[in-house]
Amino acid sequence: MRTRPSKGEPVLIYPSLSPSLDGLYAVTPDTPDSDWLMPRVSAVLAGGARIVQYRSKSHDAGLRREQATEIQALCREHRALFIVNDDVSLAERLGADGVHVGRGDTSVTEARRLLGPQAIIGATCHDRPELARQAITAGASYVAFGAVFPSATKPDVVSAPLTLFADLPPLGVPVAAIGGITVENASLAWRAGTNMLAVIAGLFYSADPATAARAILAARR
């Protein structure tokens, strides 16, 4: 796995991981309450999530690093991929598996330059296949479209109809659906033809996150 420590820091060596970009992609809610968050991350991993994206817009850099470090350790324990949302410097500092960038964040090109050829770089493409093609040309490892259902996390985000996935030309990279995905509608999203379902509230705000994770995965069959 790629590691690139900041100047003056020790080199971090992690075991090589090879889970694929496929299946349940858990995206953490933005919260300062680590005591609430960490058991839920552990639960969704136990329920079958193979990728966890740490998403936090907090201005507290210490909190972000503390939470990210703990989530990364849980991902290592479960042999899952650990992705950081937007914060390329944090991903680089921790030796994360990769980063996810949106419109207005660090560009895919810059993220690839900073994190190297082995890093996973994901890109938000809303409802626009042309953005996906641009991101892939720039070095994206996967692309995400959404919101596919009304989203409480991002109520103002551009919607992407499920028909978009069937209409996509071959892109050559995995594709994720995100936005408003729950146990109840997961089967519709899977049938649309996506490789990954990226889920926030439908997992983390469930009364039983592990059971919700299992149910979302079971809906793929």
C-alpha positions in Angstrom: 0.0 0.0 0.0 1.1 3.5 -0.7 2.6 5.5 2.1 3.9 9.0 1.9 4.7 10.5 5.3 5.1 14.3 5.8 8.6 15.6 6.1 10.2 14.5 9.4 7.7 11.8 10.2 8.4 8.1 10.3 7.5 5.9 7.4 4.3 4.0 8.1 4.1 0.5 6.6 0.7 -1.2 6.5 -0.2 -4.7 5.2 -1.2 -4.8 1.6 -4.9 -4.8 1.2 -6.8 -5.8 -1.9 -10.6 -5.5 -1.3 -12.3 -4.3 -4.5 -14.3 -1.2 -5.1 -17.6 -3.0 -4.9 -20.4 -3.4 -2.4 -21.4 -1.3 0.6 -19.6 2.0 0.9 -20.2 3.5 4.3 -19.8 7.3 4.6 -19.6 8.7 8.1 -21.9 11.5 9.2 -20.2 14.7 10.3 -20.2 14.7 14.1 -17.8 15.7 16.9 -19.2 12.9 19.1 -16.6 10.1 18.7 -18.2 8.0 21.4 -21.3 7.9 19.3 -19.6 7.4 16.0 -16.9 4.8 16.6 -19.3 2.0 17.7 -21.4 2.6 14.6 -18.4 2.4 12.3 -17.4 -0.9 13.9 -21.0 -2.1 13.5 -21.3 -1.3 9.8 -17.9 -3.0 9.2 -19.1 -6.0 11.1 -22.3 -5.9 8.9 -20.2 -6.1 5.7 -19.1 -2.6 4.6 -15.9 -3.0 2.7 -15.1 0.7 2.3 -15.5 3.5 4.8 -15.2 7.1 3.9 -14.4 9.5 6.8 -16.4 12.7 6.1 -16.0 15.7 8.4 -16.1 19.4 7.8 -15.0 20.3 11.3 -12.5 23.1 11.6 -10.9 21.2 14.5 -7.9 19.6 12.8 -7.0 17.6 15.9 -10.5 16.1 16.1 -10.4 15.2 12.4 -7.1 13.5 12.8 -8.1 11.7 16.0 -11.4 10.4 14.5 -9.7 9.5 11.2 -7.0 7.5 12.9 -9.5 5.5 14.9 -11.6 4.8 11.9 -8.6 3.8 9.9 -7.6 1.3 12.7 -11.1 -0.2 12.5 -10.9 -0.5 8.8 -7.5 -2.3 9.1 -9.0 -4.7 11.6 -11.8 -5.6 9.2 -9.6 -5.5 6.1 -11.7 -2.7 4.6 -10.6 0.3 2.6 -10.3 3.6 4.4 -11.0 6.8 2.3 -10.9 10.4 3.5 -13.4 12.9 2.2 -11.7 15.9 0.5 -8.8 16.4 3.0 -5.9 15.2 0.8 -3.3 16.3 3.4 -4.9 14.2 6.1 -5.1 11.2 3.7 -1.5 11.6 2.9 -0.4 12.1 6.5 -2.2 8.9 7.7 -1.3 6.8 4.7 -5.0 6.3 3.9 -6.1 4.1 1.0 -7.3 7.1 -0.8 -9.5 10.3 -0.9 -12.8 11.3 -2.3 -13.1 14.8 -3.9 -16.2 16.8 -4.9 -16.8 19.8 -7.1 -14.9 22.7 -5.6 -12.6 20.4 -3.6 -9.0 19.5 -4.5 -8.9 18.4 -8.1 -8.5 14.8 -9.1 -5.3 15.7 -10.9 -3.9 17.3 -7.8 -5.0 14.5 -5.5 -3.4 12.0 -7.8 -0.2 14.0 -7.9 0.0 14.3 -4.1 -1.1 10.7 -3.2 0.6 8.8 -6.0 -0.4 6.2 -8.5 -1.6 3.5 -6.1 -4.0 5.7 -4.2 -7.8 5.4 -4.7 -9.2 8.7 -5.9 -13.0 9.0 -6.0 -14.9 11.8 -7.7 -18.4 13.2 -7.2 -20.1 13.7 -10.6 -23.7 14.5 -9.6 -25.9 13.7 -12.6 -23.3 14.4 -15.3 -21.5 11.6 -17.2 -19.2 14.2 -18.8 -17.8 15.0 -15.4 -17.2 11.3 -14.9 -15.2 11.1 -18.1 -13.2 14.2 -17.2 -12.5 12.7 -13.7 -11.4 9.4 -15.1 -9.1 11.1 -17.7 -7.6 13.0 -14.7 -6.9 9.8 -12.8 -10.1 8.9 -10.8 -10.3 5.3 -9.6 -14.1 5.4 -9.3 -16.9 7.9 -9.8 -20.1 8.6 -7.8 -23.5 9.9 -9.0 -26.3 11.2 -6.8 -28.4 12.0 -5.0 -30.4 9.0 -6.3 -33.1 9.5 -3.7 -34.0 12.6 -1.5 -31.1 13.1 0.9 -31.4 14.4 4.4 -27.6 14.8 4.6 -27.5 17.1 1.5 -31.1 18.2 0.7 -30.0 20.7 -1.9 -27.8 18.4 -3.9 -28.5 17.8 -7.6 -30.5 14.6 -8.1 -29.4 11.8 -10.4 -32.2 9.5 -11.7 -31.6 5.7 -11.4 -32.0 5.5 -15.2 -28.6 7.3 -15.5 -26.7 4.2 -14.5 -28.3 2.0 -17.3 -27.6 4.8 -19.8 -23.9 5.2 -18.9 -21.4 4.2 -21.6 -18.7 1.9 -20.4 -16.4 4.0 -18.2 -13.8 1.5 -17.2 -13.9 2.2 -13.5 -16.4 1.3 -10.8 -19.5 3.5 -10.2 -21.1 4.4 -7.0 -24.7 5.6 -6.2 -25.2 7.9 -3.3 -28.0 9.9 -1.7 -30.9 8.9 0.4 -30.2 5.1 0.2 -31.9 3.0 2.8 -32.7 -0.6 3.6 -36.2 0.0 2.0 -34.9 1.4 -1.4 -31.5 -0.3 -1.7 -32.8 -3.0 -4.1 -33.9 -0.3 -6.6 -30.4 1.2 -6.5 -28.7 -2.1 -6.9 -30.9 -3.0 -9.9 -30.0 0.2 -11.6 -26.5 -1.3 -12.2 -24.2 0.4 -9.8 -21.1 -1.3 -8.3 -21.3 0.4 -4.9 -24.0 2.0 -2.7 -22.6 4.8 -0.6 -24.8 5.2 2.4 -24.7 7.7 5.3 -28.0 8.1 7.3 -29.4 4.8 6.2 -26.6 3.1 8.1 -25.4 5.4 10.9 -28.8 6.6 12.1 -30.3 3.1 12.0 -31.3 1.6 15.3 -29.0 -1.3 14.4 -26.3 -0.3 11.9 -24.9 -3.8 11.5 -28.3 -5.2 10.6 -28.9 -2.3 8.2 -25.6 -3.0 6.5 -26.5 -6.7 6.1 -29.9 -5.9 4.7 -28.6 -3.4 2.2 -26.1 -6.0 1.0 -28.8 -8.7 0.9 -30.9 -6.5 -1.3 -28.4 -6.9 -4.1 -29.4 -10.5 -4.7 
